[in-house]
Amino acid sequence: MSKQALIIVDLQPDFLPGGPLAVPEGDAIIPTVVALMDRFEIIVATQDWHPADHGSFAANHPGRSPGELIELDGLEQILWPVHCVQGSPGAELVPELRAGTLPRAVFRKGTDPTVDSYSGFFDNGRRKPTGLAEWLVEQGVSHVVICGLALDYCVKFTALDALSLGLTTTLVRDATRAVELAPGDGERAIAAITEAGGEVVESAALLGDPSVPPLEVIAAGKWLRLAKRGRWEFVQRVAGVQAAVIVAVTDAGELILIEQPRPATGGNVIELPAGLIGDHAGTEDEDPALAAARELEEETGFRPRRLERVAQGTSSAGLTDERLIFYLAHGVDRVGQGGGDEHEDITVHLVPLAEVEPWLAAREQAGAVIDLKVWSGLYFAQR
């Protein structure tokens, strides 16, 4: 019979507040991780375990600072503060993992000074395995549940490697935190995991809270899947759980809108320019602002001079888990005709701000459907 295992990633003092590579609120996950440990028979931990001369430490590169990028033995490498040095107190597992229910095994990583190791399975060049994959096979494990630090690095790559190895993979969202070297890195990590086929749940779903039952996939297509949690059915995107929505006004004071056929409505829909973030293979870590700029230019032919993130939230909480990020374009330049890609039939409309409301009313009277996000966009454009 297949088994589940809890993988606790790098829960070490050096990653907690006060440590040299502190993850914001990293200590807040410890009670949740301890509670999860009581629910699993098989528990394994990973441990960053660097030699003092590790090549990922900025201190070992005179004149360099943490956060800079270098090449390390043929791989791009972010430089970090000195952390989790072998044998140091900051490299030990937190005391809560050394008391009560103990991990059955601990896999150390980052021991080779020439290559960093984010994943609990392989180093960053996938040159050497840690032994974790083989150990899980020996235990009969086919489903791993992942928590720990940090979401946008070691947790993310551990989850992605688990999926690449054919393991059913669940991330516990409230039992991890992100470094966020760039704003949004945590959400991009979650998007990458779900894009690769992983499930993301809150700890309550695993701790027996009946209000958050396990996720069940009812049906899946190429782009969408129908999921069920308890009695609630909803839609998930197979790729790209976030979308960028762009509010853009020309120098002449015209709101840029698009119109395209939408089979679900049976007709044409008036919308703001928008598009999915990280929905193509290899773009899972795409910066949302770059995705927004790309979609605006592709759909409308306008290139933004600067984008400001003005709002984010769910698109329709009762129907889907999709999240939206609204961007306001500060100045645009026309560089093309727009119209979308070869699969789209987009018409671009430039509507003077003072005429948007009557224009929308006229288009609706003529049979078009108005996407309600247009009204949100009008608010930001007029604000």
C-alpha positions in Angstrom: 0.0 0.0 0.0 1.3 3.5 -0.9 2.2 5.8 2.0 2.4 9.5 2.7 5.4 11.3 4.1 5.8 14.8 5.6 8.9 16.6 4.3 10.0 19.4 6.6 12.4 21.7 4.6 15.3 23.5 6.3 13.6 24.5 9.6 16.8 25.8 11.1 17.5 28.8 13.4 19.6 30.7 10.8 16.4 31.0 8.7 14.3 32.3 11.6 13.9 36.0 12.6 17.2 37.1 14.1 19.2 34.7 11.9 21.6 35.8 9.2 19.2 34.7 6.4 15.9 35.3 8.2 12.7 34.5 6.4 10.0 37.0 7.5 7.7 35.3 10.0 9.6 32.0 9.6 9.1 31.2 13.2 5.3 31.5 12.9 5.0 28.2 11.0 6.6 26.1 13.8 3.4 25.4 15.7 1.7 24.3 12.5 4.6 22.1 11.5 4.6 20.4 14.9 0.8 19.8 14.6 1.3 18.2 11.2 4.0 16.0 12.6 1.5 14.4 14.9 -0.6 13.3 11.8 2.1 11.5 9.9 3.8 8.2 10.5 6.7 9.0 8.1 8.5 12.3 8.7 11.7 13.4 7.0 13.6 16.7 7.3 16.1 18.4 5.1 19.0 20.4 6.5 21.2 23.1 4.9 24.7 22.0 5.9 27.3 24.3 4.3 31.1 24.2 4.6 32.4 27.6 5.7 34.0 28.1 2.3 30.8 27.6 0.4 30.7 29.4 -2.9 27.2 30.8 -2.4 28.4 33.0 0.5 29.0 36.6 -0.5 31.7 36.8 2.2 33.8 34.3 0.1 33.8 36.7 -2.8 35.6 39.9 -2.0 33.7 43.0 -3.1 30.5 41.1 -3.5 27.3 41.6 -1.5 24.3 39.3 -0.7 21.7 39.4 -3.4 24.2 39.7 -6.3 24.3 37.2 -9.0 27.5 35.4 -10.0 28.4 32.2 -11.9 29.4 29.3 -9.7 30.8 26.3 -11.4 28.8 27.0 -14.6 25.5 27.8 -12.8 23.9 31.1 -12.0 24.1 31.7 -8.3 22.5 34.2 -5.9 25.0 35.2 -3.2 23.7 34.8 0.4 24.9 35.8 3.8 26.9 33.2 5.6 24.3 30.7 7.0 23.9 27.1 8.2 27.6 26.4 8.5 28.3 22.8 9.4 28.3 22.3 13.2 27.1 25.8 14.0 24.0 26.3 16.3 22.2 28.1 13.4 22.5 25.0 11.3 20.8 22.6 13.7 17.2 21.7 13.3 15.0 23.9 15.5 14.5 22.4 19.0 10.8 21.6 18.3 12.0 19.1 15.7 14.4 17.4 18.1 11.7 16.7 20.7 8.5 14.6 20.7 7.8 13.0 17.3 11.2 12.9 15.6 11.9 12.8 11.9 12.8 9.3 10.8 15.6 10.6 8.7 17.4 13.9 8.0 19.0 14.6 4.6 21.7 17.2 4.5 22.3 19.4 1.4 24.6 22.1 0.3 27.7 20.2 1.4 29.6 20.7 -1.8 31.3 24.2 -1.8 31.1 24.4 -5.6 27.3 24.1 -6.0 24.3 25.3 -4.0 21.4 22.9 -3.2 17.9 24.3 -2.8 16.0 21.1 -3.3 16.0 18.3 -0.8 16.4 15.8 -3.6 19.3 17.2 -5.8 21.9 20.0 -5.9 21.1 22.9 -8.2 22.9 21.3 -11.1 21.2 17.9 -10.5 24.6 16.4 -10.4 24.3 14.5 -7.1 21.2 13.2 -5.4 20.8 13.6 -1.6 19.4 10.1 -1.2 16.0 11.3 -0.3 14.2 9.9 -3.3 15.7 6.4 -2.8 14.8 6.5 0.9 11.2 7.4 0.1 11.0 4.5 -2.3 12.3 2.2 0.3 9.6 3.4 2.7 6.9 2.8 0.1 6.0 6.5 -0.1 4.2 7.8 -3.2 2.7 11.0 -1.8 4.7 13.8 -0.1 3.4 16.7 1.9 5.9 19.6 2.0 6.3 22.5 4.5 9.2 24.5 5.9 11.5 27.3 4.6 11.7 29.1 2.4 8.8 28.9 0.0 10.4 30.7 -3.0 13.6 28.7 -2.8 14.2 25.4 -1.0 10.5 24.5 -0.6 9.7 25.3 -4.2 12.5 23.3 -5.7 11.9 20.4 -3.3 8.3 20.3 -4.5 9.2 20.6 -8.2 11.7 17.8 -7.9 9.2 15.6 -6.1 6.8 16.1 -8.9 9.4 15.4 -11.5 10.1 12.1 -9.8 6.4 11.2 -10.1 5.5 11.7 -6.5 2.0 13.1 -5.7 2.9 16.4 -4.0 1.0 18.7 -1.6 2.3 22.0 -0.3 0.9 23.3 3.0 0.5 26.9 2.3 0.3 28.2 5.9 3.3 26.0 7.0 5.8 27.9 4.8 7.0 31.5 4.3 8.9 33.2 1.5 12.1 35.2 1.4 10.7 37.6 -1.2 13.9 39.0 -2.6 11.5 40.4 -5.2 7.9 41.1 -4.3 5.6 38.3 -5.4 8.2 35.6 -5.3 6.1 33.5 -2.9 3.0 33.6 -5.1 5.1 32.8 -8.1 6.5 29.8 -6.3 3.0 28.6 -5.6 2.0 29.1 -9.2 5.0 27.1 -10.4 4.1 24.2 -8.1 0.5 24.1 -9.2 1.5 24.5 -12.8 3.7 21.4 -12.4 0.7 19.5 -11.0 1.1 20.0 -7.3 -1.7 20.6 -4.8 -1.7 23.6 -2.4 -3.8 23.3 0.8 -4.1 24.9 4.1 -3.0 22.9 7.1 -6.6 22.6 8.3 -7.3 20.3 5.4 -4.7 17.9 6.8 -5.4 18.4 10.5 -9.0 17.2 10.3 -10.9 20.5 10.2 -14.2 19.4 8.5 -14.7 22.9 7.1 -11.7 22.3 4.9 -12.0 18.8 3.4 -9.4 17.4 1.0 -9.4 18.5 -2.6 -10.8 16.0 -5.2 -10.3 16.5 -8.9 -13.5 15.6 -10.7 -12.4 16.2 -14.3 -9.5 17.8 -16.1 -9.0 19.2 -19.5 -6.1 20.8 -21.3 -6.6 24.2 -19.7 -9.1 23.7 -16.8 -10.0 21.2 -14.2 -13.2 20.8 -12.1 -12.4 20.3 -8.5 -14.4 19.5 -5.4 -13.8 20.3 -1.7 -16.5 18.8 0.4 -19.8 19.8 -1.3 -18.2 22.8 -3.1 -17.3 22.4 -6.7 -15.1 25.0 -8.4 -12.8 25.5 -11.4 -9.0 25.6 -11.4 -6.7 26.5 -14.2 -4.2 23.8 -15.1 -1.6 26.5 -15.6 -1.3 30.1 -14.4 -3.4 30.7 -11.4 -2.8 34.4 -11.6 -3.8 36.9 -14.3 -2.6 40.4 -14.9 -5.3 43.0 -15.8 -4.1 46.3 -17.3 -5.8 49.7 -17.0 -4.2 51.9 -19.6 -5.1 55.4 -20.8 -3.5 57.0 -23.9 -1.9 60.5 -23.7 -5.1 61.7 -25.5 -7.2 60.6 -22.4 -8.7 57.4 -24.0 -9.2 54.2 -22.0 -7.9 51.2 -23.9 -10.5 48.4 -24.1 -10.6 45.2 -26.1 -13.4 43.2 -27.6 -13.3 39.6 -28.4 -15.6 36.6 -28.9 -16.0 34.5 -25.8 -17.8 31.1 -26.4 -18.9 30.9 -22.8 -21.1 34.0 -23.2 -22.2 33.2 -26.8 -21.0 36.5 -28.1 -18.5 39.3 -28.0 -17.2 40.7 -24.6 -15.8 44.1 -23.8 -12.8 43.7 -21.5 -9.7 45.3 -20.2 -6.5 43.9 -21.7 -5.4 40.9 -19.5 -3.5 37.7 -19.6 -2.3 34.8 -17.5 1.0 34.9 -15.6 3.5 32.1 -16.0 1.1 29.9 -18.0 3.7 28.5 -20.4 6.5 26.0 -19.7 9.6 27.7 -18.6 7.8 30.9 -17.6 6.6 29.7 -14.2 8.7 32.3 -12.4 7.6 35.2 -14.7 7.4 38.6 -13.1 3.8 39.6 -13.1 4.6 43.2 -14.3 6.5 41.8 -17.3 3.6 39.5 -18.1 1.2 42.6 -17.9 3.4 44.6 -20.2 3.6 41.7 -22.7 -0.1 41.1 -22.7 -0.9 44.8 -23.2 1.4 45.1 -26.2 0.3 41.8 -27.7 -3.4 42.5 -27.4 -3.5 46.3 -28.0 -0.2 47.3 -29.7 0.5 49.7 -26.8 3.7 49.4 -24.7 3.5 50.8 -21.1 6.2 53.3 -19.9 5.6 52.3 -16.3 3.2 49.9 -14.5 1.9 50.4 -11.0 0.3 47.5 -9.1 -2.9 48.9 -7.7 -5.0 46.0 -6.5 -5.1 42.2 -6.3 -7.6 39.6 -5.3 -9.8 36.8 -6.5 -11.8 37.0 -9.7 -14.8 35.0 -8.6 -14.4 33.3 -5.2 -17.4 31.1 -5.6 -16.4 29.8 -9.0 -12.6 29.6 -9.2 -9.3 30.0 -7.2 -7.9 32.3 -9.9 -6.2 35.5 -8.6 -6.1 38.9 -10.4 -3.5 41.6 -10.2 -4.6 45.0 -11.5 -1.9 47.2 -13.0 -2.3 50.9 -13.9 -0.1 52.0 -16.9 1.5 55.4 -16.5 1.9 56.4 -20.1 1.7 54.2 -23.2 3.3 54.3 -26.6 1.8 52.6 -29.7 4.3 50.2 -31.2 1.9 47.9 -33.1 -1.6 47.0 -34.1 -2.4 44.5 -31.4 -5.1 42.0 -32.0 -3.6 39.1 -29.9 -2.0 35.9 -31.1 -3.0 33.6 -33.9 -5.8 32.1 -31.7 -7.4 35.4 -30.8 -9.7 37.8 -32.6 -9.3 41.0 -30.7 -10.6 44.4 -31.6 -9.0 47.4 -29.9 -11.2 50.3 -28.7 -9.9 53.7 -27.6 -12.7 55.4 -25.7 -12.4 58.9 -24.3 -12.7 58.7 -20.5 -15.6 61.1 -20.4 -17.5 58.9 -22.8 -16.8 55.4 -21.4 -20.1 54.9 -19.5 -22.4 55.9 -22.4 -20.2 53.9 -24.8 -20.5 50.8 -22.7 -24.3 51.3 -22.5 -24.5 51.5 -26.3 -22.3 48.4 -26.8 -24.4 46.5 -24.4 -27.6 47.6 -26.1 -26.0 46.3 -29.4 -25.6 42.9 -27.9 -22.1 42.9 -26.4 -21.4 41.6 -22.9 -19.5 43.9 -20.6 -16.9 42.3 -18.3 -17.4 43.8 -14.9 -13.7 44.3 -14.4 -14.0 47.2 -16.9 -15.9 49.2 -14.2 -13.1 48.5 -11.8 -10.6 49.7 -14.4 -12.6 52.9 -15.0 -12.3 53.6 -11.2 -8.6 53.3 -11.3 -8.3 55.3 -14.6 -10.4 58.2 -13.2 -8.8 58.1 -9.7 
